């Protein structure tokens, strides 16, 4: 069974599509997370001063969520690349 898995090559186009989608995710996800945090803060029903204060107190959240999410996905992708052929990379 292990020899059969080793002899079947991983499809190159699939690996390229995954790399491209990871780049798209890394560039689009921070924008989406920032938009949702702004929407959540506006949905609280606070007045204008409260909304400004809430946005300032939550300003780090979209960046932190985006950074750690992209970091985790990139780490899984690199681990999969290394496990695919450990002696090449």
Secondary structure as UniProt FT lines:
FT   HELIX           2..7
FT   HELIX           12..42
FT   TURN            43..44
FT   HELIX           48..57
FT   HELIX           59..84
FT   TURN            86..88
//
